């Protein structure tokens, strides 16, 4: 399993999402995915999938997984977790197979020394995130990271912001009206985790070393990183995969935009 960030550990410890996934929003133009996608250099493709509504039976989707992934799926203690794992990994392999022109099981996914998946022998980059029953896959030709989180109103009681966010971010969060603070928390959370995933450095970066914007009336941006002189080489974009979720992408360069696709089954 890829190495967890502190945010992922906090999520698993005290923020396990409920099985809730409301109707998809129209924050961006999510269109049916093409059968033969081809990313342009100035685009990052976002694919979203519902893990609770698989397009095919789980036993059929499981055939898309590698033998190692099938073995991992079989080790879960609960059937629901097994099914979610199968759908998420079949989703990734099916989409990436469409880009590469190979069968899903033949997609050459490898894990690097930092625990970040990559494609052997391809310039495509990808990153997966999931929360509750929603999964989002980012695909492009540059280093990138994506994160999605379901908004939970009880998150503020956990005091996670004070433990993980920078002083500037905690101050900005506390300045928001009470009814906007939960959404502000997850705007900050997803932007920070997307940045860490794009860098691929995991636990080697303290989360309060860098600042991101989080207010609803300000642009999504990386404000400062007190340990990275290369910060200006990265761009942050926020998106809403569902009205009850927040999402963020960080990728190298500034000459890119987002396109959204829905995965409705094998391409």
Protein Blocks (a to p, Z undefined) as FASTA:
>chain_A
ZZddfklmmmmmmmcccdddddddfkbacddddfbdcddfkbccdddddfklcfbdfklm
mmmpcfklmmmmmmpmbfklmmmmmmmmmmmmmmmmmmnopafklpccdddfkopacdeh
iabdcddddehjbccddddfbdcddddddddfklmmnommmmmmcfklmmmmmmpcfklm
mmmmmmmmmmmmmmmmmnonmjmpcfklpccdfbfkbccddfbdckbfklmmpccddddf
bfkbccddddedjkbccdddddebjZZ
